[in-house]
Structure formats: structure tokens, C-alpha cells
Amino acid sequence: YSSEKDLETAIKSKFDFEDALIRIKQKAEAIAQLFSQFRQQQTELHGEANLLHKQEMKTKLAGLEQELHGYLAHEYGIEPTQKAQFQKWLDSHQPFHWFIHFYEILQRGGFDVIIGNPPYVEYSKVKTTYTIHGYSTEECGNLYAFVVERCLRLLHDQGWISMIVQLPLVCTERMRPLQAQCMQHLHFLCFASFDDRPSKLFDGLEHIRACIFTGQKSKTLEQKIFVTQYNRWYSEFREYLLSCISWNEVATYCVIPGSIPKLGKTLHHAQDTIYCIEISIWKKLHQQSILGKFLSPSTNTVYYHNAPQYWIRAMNFAPYFWNERTGEQISTQVKPITLETKQKAMIAVAVLNSSLFYWWFLLVSDCRHLNLREIKNFPISLDQTMDSCIAQGLAKLTQKLMANFKQHAERKTCFYKTTGKVIYDEFYPRLSKPILDEIERALAQHYGLNDEELDFIIHYDIKYRMGKDTGEKA
């Protein structure tokens, strides 16, 4: 139990009307007083602690713990009288009652500062032996979500929390309950996001894309949210990484369901004004409708690869893929969408391959998987509000881009245990960069981007995207 309220609910559930809560509080206060005296002996009286005093404190604490264990076990459908089952539950769950171990701190409202690096473990891996109750983040399915929720309960109003967690905290649907907890309890929020390529925060660990978040708890102050760009760096830059991070304040309207955007702070000086290029582009994009409104069952199919690294790959044809087990088919990593008309499908291909969409993808996704959510929510109007000349130009550029993709494609062969021999076409969008730049210019005209904003998009993440380790595959 982490609070008096938790304990009160548990006692009432057992119809315990014998002033149990008062009795437990009195015991907790007595233990807290003993601990205070013990601490004073250690810190002010030259460490001359009375061993009997210490043993008395431990004995009383153990007795009160055992009583609280009984209430908690009851919530799991286990009674202390069922000794074997009760002991098994104690061994697997090892309950720790913050309410009595830190009674003084929690009585005055909670901890002033909580920092940590919680475990990144899927709940499904431990659920057969360890289960939780009463957590709004349970559907997040990862232990770090539960740890953060518990910490928010233990935090004092005006207190601070900081955690290193996985990147999905700020960019996936399943972490929405944890995002909601952060938004509900913390008024000052900072989210710093980090890739694990080409270098990573934790050497020796694979696929650890991280988010360091810091927040201050308050029920009254106006909420402020600060974010960083999606940080990438080479190993030799590591010692300068944190000191070079810049923070961008984002309005709450920038937070879309499931995502807190990783907006960088690229500033541009224009005459007597300074503005953030990325915020400006975000605002211009969000004056548009969304791509999802133009998806419709039809034969006008667009194929996109759902696991990009530095490039989004979309085609108006199905990329070649063959394996020994099932023969020629569409790769499981290639997903289709269909649009109302052939022209809209061609425009969608141009958009999905664009650096503008790649920038959007890194802002709102987990930066590893391209899901239908990111495609549907991309802001673009494909109706009559798009100038006909721009629409025709984008369709022609798609034809040119597809021809260039095919020209540079390479047919590769590899072997897997599950499917045996696999033959597929690999594409290299970086070799089509001049055509993609033409697409950026057409899109800039559609959105009303100025020269500085267009230049930013054309060169976005360029030193990583045009490098050798681009992760391009079919």
C-alpha cells in the first residue's frame, strides 16, 4: 500500500469496522517515531545506536507488515489462513508497503524527488507469477509503466520525478494510459528522445531507443511541455551530447493521441524576428485535412514498407518477393493502402517517400515502425483545395521516381530458418534524392513553406540518411 487511502479501501472491502485503520496508523506512527530516534542516534550521537532500540523497531515493523500483507492478499483472493498458498504469494509478490516504511514522508504528502531507471520488461513475461491490481497503466503491458504510475502516487505536490524509459512512452498507442498519467499529474514536463543508431546511450544493449523524461507535480499550475528532437549522434560526439541538447516548448495542441511530438528547435533569424522552423512547419501542415480521409476501398493501391530506418519506401507496384516455402508473394513487411482515385494514389506515393513525411514520421512514431496511424494522420488535403497543377506535377514525379527506384534496385538472396531461401528486390531511395527534392519543392508550394522551411526539409537528417549505414531493404 502506498497511501492511507489505499489501505482504507482495503479495510472497508473486508467489512472491518473495529477501527482497524486507526490502530494501524497508530502503529505506523510509533514505528516512525522509533526510526526518527534511531536516525538521530546515527547522525547526531556519533552512531551510538541502541541495538535493543533497533530490534524493537524491526519487530514492530515486521508485525505490522504481516497484518498489511493479509489485507493485500485478500485483494488477490488469498487468505492468510491458507498458509501454503499465502506463503507462495508472499514469495512471488514480495509486497512492500510504502505507507509504513516511509510513513512520515507519505503523511506529509510524499517524496520531493524520485529518479530511476525502471525495468523494461513485458508484463506478459512475468504475469504467470506476479500480477498487479488497480493500475490504470496495466494495458501498457510493460513494467516501467507501472513503476512510473506508482512513483506519481508517491510524489509530493511540487515534487520532481525523472526517469529513463523506452522511447514508446512518447509515441505509441499502447502507452496512451501512461501519457495520460503524466499529463494528469505533472504540470512541467520535459521529454528528451534518443535513437540507438548510429550510436546509443547504453553501449552493449541492442534496440534501446530511450526517452529521459522529467516532470514536476502540481494540481494548480499551468501545464508546460518541453521536448527535444529525435537525437542521433556518432560515438565520438558522445561527451558533448547532453550539453548540446536544445528544448522546444510545445503547445498542448501539438500533442496528438498517442504521441508527444519530438519537435526540434531549429531557429531562423528573419530581419528583426526569430522563429522556430519546425514549429512553423507543424502549424502550416495542421491547417490541412488528413490523408486518412482519402483512403477508400479500390484498386488504386499504394505499397509501403512498415519497418523503415532512414528512408520511407512507398511504391505504386508490389516489390518482388519470393521465398522457398510459399513462393512469390508480397513481403509481410510491405503493407497496402488504397485511395479513391489513381491520381490520389500517385500523390500519396510521392508524399510517403518525401523528406517531409519522414520528418513527420520521426516526430510522431516510434521511429522504427511505420503504422497506419502515422499515415492516416498525416496532414494533407487531396481534394479540390490542392492546386491542380501541383497535383499533376506530383503524379508525374511519382512516375519518374518509380522508374528510378526500379533502375537502381538490386535483387538479393538470403536464407532464413523459417522460410529457407528468400529472393527480394532491394531499393535505394538515397540514389533518387534529386527527384525527391523536386517532390519537396512541389509540397512546399502546396503547404506554403518558405525558402528556409523548404531548405530545412530537403536537408533534414541528411548526414545520417545519406551515409552508408542506411538500413535500406526491400
N, C-alpha and C positions, 0 to 999 in steps of 0.2 A: 504494500500500500504506500502511496506517495503523498497522501493528504488525509486530513481528518474527514473530509467529505467522502472519500473512497471507503474509509473504514465505517463511517456512519451508514452508508448504503449497504455494506456487507452485513452489519449487525442487524439492521432492520429486516433484511432478507431472511434472517433466521428467527425472526419474531422474538428477539432477545430484549425484554423490557426491564431487565434488572440493572439498569444504569450501567450497562457494560461499557459504554463509550466514556462515561465519566471516570470509571475505575481504570480503564486503560490509559486515559490521559494523565491521571494522577501517577500511575506507574512510570509513564514515559517522562513526566516532569521530574520525578525522583531520580531516574537514571540520568537525565540530562544534567541535573544538579551534581550528581556524583562525578560525571565526566568533566564538568566545569572545574570541580575541585581537583580532580586528577591532573587536568591540563595545567592548572595554576601551580601545582606542585612541580610539574615537569619544567615549566617555563620561568617560574619566578622563585622557586625554592630550591634551586640548584639540583633539580632532578631527584630529590629525595622522596620518591613516591612510596606510599604505604602499600605493601603488597596485599594486605588484607582488604584495603580500600579498593584496590583494583579488582580483586577476586569477587568482592561484593557486587561491584558494577557488572562484571561479566555474568555472574549468576542471575542477577535480576533481569539483565538483557535477554539471556537465553530463555528464561521463563516466559517473558512477555512475547518473545519471538514465537515460541511454541504455541501460545494462545492465538496469535495472529495467523500462524500457519493453518490452524484449524479453520478459521473463518475463510481464508483464501482457498483452501482445499475444497470446502463446501461449494464454492462457485464452480469448481471443476467436476462436481458430482461425486466427490470423495469425502468420506467421513473419517476423522482420526481414529475412531473405533475399529475401522478396517485396517489393522496395523500393517499388514504386508503391502496392501495397495497404497496406503498413506506413505509408507517409507519409500516405495518405488517412485511415487510422485515427488517426494522431497528430494530424492537423489537426482531426478531428471530436471526438475524446475529450479531447485536451489533458490527459493524465494528470498528476496532482500527487501526489507521494509524500510524505505527511506523515512517514513513517518516517525519511527522510533530511533533509528540510527543517527538521524540529523534533526532531532525534534526541535531544538532551539532555532535552527536555521529555517525550517519549514513553518514554524509558528510565526515567525516574523515576515513570512512571505516567500521564502525560497533563496536560492543561491544568487549571488551577484554576478558571477561569471561561470560559464560552463564551456569547456573546449574539449574536442575529442576527434578521434578517427574511428568511427564505429565499424563493425564488421560488414563487409559486402558479401552477404550470404543469402541465397534464395531461401525464403521461408519453407518452400516445399521440401528442401533437403533435411530440415530438422523437425518438421511438423508431426512426424510419426511418434516422436518422443517428447516434444516440447510445443505447447500451444499457448496462445495469448487470448486475453479476453478484454473487451471494452476499448479497443484501439480503432480509431476512425481510419487509420492508415493501413489496416490489415490487407486490403485489396492491392496495395502497392507491391506486396509479395517479396519484400527484401528487408532483412533485419535492420538495416541502417535507418529505414523509415520509422520503425517502431522506436528505435533509440532516440531519434530526433523528437518524436512526439512526446516521449516520456520526459526528455530534457526540457521541453517547452512547459510542461506541467510543473517542473521543479524550479523554474527560473523566476526570480523576483521581478516584480514590475519595475521597469527601468534597468533590469539586469541585461547582460550581454551573453550571447551564445555565438560560438564559431565552430564549424565542423568541416572536415574534409570528407566529401562523399563522392559518389559516382555522378558523372555528368547528367544522366537521365533525370535527376532532380528538377532541372530547369527546362526539359524539352521532350517529355514523353507523356502520353495519355495516362499510363498507369500510375504515374506519380502525381496526378492531379490532387488526390486527397492530402498528400504531404505538402504540395504547393499551397493548398487551401489553409493548412495548419500554420504555415509560415506567414501567409498573408493575414490570417486572423489574429495572430498573437504578436507579430513583430511589426513595429512601425518604421524602423530604419533597417533596410535590407541591402546587403552588398553580395553580388554573385560574381565570382571570378571563374572563368571556364578555361580548361586546358586540354589540348589534344595529347595523344601519346605517339604522334609521328610528326616530324622525323625524330624528335626526342621526347622524353616523358618525365613527369615529376618523380616517379619511383622507378629507378633502374632495376632490372631483373623481373619486373612484373609486366605481363602482356595484357593488352586491351584494357588499360586503366586510364580512361578519359575521365578527368576529375573536375569537380566543382568545389571551390572553397567558398562557403557562404558564412556571412557574419550578420547578426541582427541584434537589435535592441528591442526589448519587450515594452509595450505600452498600450494602454486601452484608450488613451485620450489624444495623443499627439498625432499630427497629420502624417500619413504614410509617405515615405520616400524610398524609391528603389534605384539602386546604382548597379550597373553591370559593366563587364569588360567585353572586348571582342573575344572570339574563339582563338586563344593564344597558341601559336605554333612557334617553334624555335629549334635551332640546331644546337647540339650539345655544348659547343664552345661558347654559346651565349648564356648558358645556364646561370652563371653567377650574377648576371645583370637582369635576369628575367623579372623578378618581383619588383625591383626598383623602377623598372620601365613600364609597369602596368599603368594604364590610364582608365579612369572611371567615367562612365556616362550616365547621367541621371535620365531615367526614362519615365514618362507619364504612365499612369495605370492603364490608359487606353492602349498602350503598346503591348500589354500582356494579353495574349490570346489564349483560349482554353488549352491547357496542356503545355504552354510554352511561355517562358520569360525570355525575351529575345536577347541574343548575345551581340548587342549593338556596340561597335567600337566608337572611339571618339577621334575621328579624323577631322581636324579643324581646317577651315579655309578662310583666309583673310580677303575680303572683298571691299575695297575702298575703306570706309570707316566702320565696317561691321565684321564680326567674326561669327561664323556659324558652323555647326556640326554637319558634315556632308551626309553621314549615314542617317541621322535623324531626318534631314531634309528629304532624302530619297524615300525613307519609310513613309513619311507623310504624303508624298506625291503618289506612291503606289496605292495607299489606302483610300484614295479618292475613287478608286476603280471598283468594279464588281469583282467576283472571284471566279476562277476557272471552273470550279465545280458546277456552276450554274449552266455551263455549256456542254457538260458531259451528257450523253444520251445514247441509248442502245441503237447501234447502227453498224455498218460495215466499215466506217471510217476510223480505222484502228491506229493507235499510236502505241509503240512498244518502248518501255523504259527499263533500264537496269536498276534493280532495287538495292544494290549494295555499292554505291559509288565511293571513291576515295577523294580524288582531286578533280574529277570531271563527272558531270551528269551525261549519260549516254541515252539518247532517245532516237527512235527511227520510225519511219513510216512503212518499214518492212520487218519481217521476223528474222532476226540474226540466225545464221546457220548454227545448228547444234545437233550432234549425234552421239549416242552412247551405245555401248555393246549390249546392254540389257534391253533397252526399249526402242532403239533405232532413232531415226530422225524425228525431232520434236522441238518445241520451244523450251529453252532452258528454264528451270524452276526459278532462276534469279531474274528472269525477264517477265515483266507484267504488262498486260494490255489495258488501255482505256479507249473508249470510243466517243467521238464527238458528233455533233448534229450534221455538219457538212464536211466535205472533203477539204475545202479551204481552211476551215477552222482547225481541222486535224493537222494540216500543214503548218499553220501558225503555231499550234501547240508544240509541234516538234521543234520549231525554231526557238520558242520560249524555253522549253525544258533544257535545251542544250546551251542556253545563253549563260554568260557570267552573271547576269542579273539574277537569274533563277538560282544559280549556285550560291550567290551571296545570301539570298533568301533562305535557301536550304540550310546553310550553316547557322543562320540566325535562329531558326525555329525547330530544327530537328535534332536528333542525337548525333548528327554528323557522320553517321556510319550507315544508316538505313533510310532509303527514300520510300516513305509510306504514302498511301493515297491521301492521307490527311494533309501533307505538305503540298501535294499537287492541287487538291480541291480548294485549299485556302489561299493559293497564290493569287494576288490581286491583278486581274487583267480583265478588261471588257472586250469580248469578242463579238459584240453586237454592232449596231449602227453607229455607236459612239467612236468606233475605231475608223479612222480615215481610210477610205477605200484604196488609196494609193499605197499607204503603209501596209495594209492587209495583203495586197497583191505583191508588194515588194518582199514581204516576209515569206510568202508562199514560194516565190521564185528562189529566194535564198535557201530555203529548205531543200529544194530540188538540187541546188548546187552543192549544199553541204552533204547530202546523202551520197551523191556521186563521188565526192571527195573522201567520205568515210570508206566507201567500197574500194576506192583506188588504193588507199593506204592500209586496208585490212590485211591481216595475216591469218592463215589457217593453222591452228595449233593442235597438237596431240598431247594428251596426258593420260594417266591411269589412276583410278580410284578403286578402293577395295569393294565398295558397294555396287559400282556400275561398270567396273572394268575399264576398257579403253573409251576415251572421250575425245571427240574431234569438234572443234568450235572455231568460230571466227572472232579474232580479237581486233578491236578498233582503237584508234589513237587520236582522240579529239584535239590534242595539242598541235597535231600537224595540220589541223584545219583552222587554226587560230585566226588567220586573216579573214576567212568567211564569217567566223563567229563575231569578229569585230564589226563587220558590216551589219550583222543582226543586232548588236548592241546599239549601233547608231540609229537603226530604224526604231528600236524600242525606246530609245531616249527621246526620239521625236514624239512617239505616242504618249509617253508619260510626262513630257515637258521637262526633262532633265537638262540642266545647263551644262556647259562645257566641262566644268570642274567635276560635276557628278558623273558625267559620261567617262571622263578620264579615270576617275576612281574605279568605276565598274570594270572598264577594259583591263586595268592593271591590278585588279583585286587578287591578292594572294599569289601574285604572278611568280615569285621566286620559288615557291613550293610546287605550284601547278605545272610549271614548265621544266621542272627538274627531272632527273632520270627515274626517281622512285615515285612514279605517278599512280601505281596500282591499277593501271588500265587492264581490263579483261573483257571478254565478251559478255 
